[in-house]
């Protein structure tokens, strides 16, 4: 059984992804139970993204990559005050 630190919050709808609020970092859990930090992605405002730009994280669900902003991740956090066993 793998025990995760209590400061990590699970992201609802994205199994295997966790968020640490202290430094605004997203982690994914790998096969051996190792937490891998993800890189924060940004793109400048260009014509293909309608001149708005993007700042957030690229998460995968069912093999499809999805760009999720920081605001959406904050709404999807599962608030847990104890250590979560992850098997």
Secondary structure, 3 states (H helix, E strand, C coil): CEECCCCEEEECCCCCEEEECCCCEEEEECCCCCEEECCCEEECCCHHHCCCCEEEEEEEECCEEEEEEHHHHHHHEECCCCCCEEC
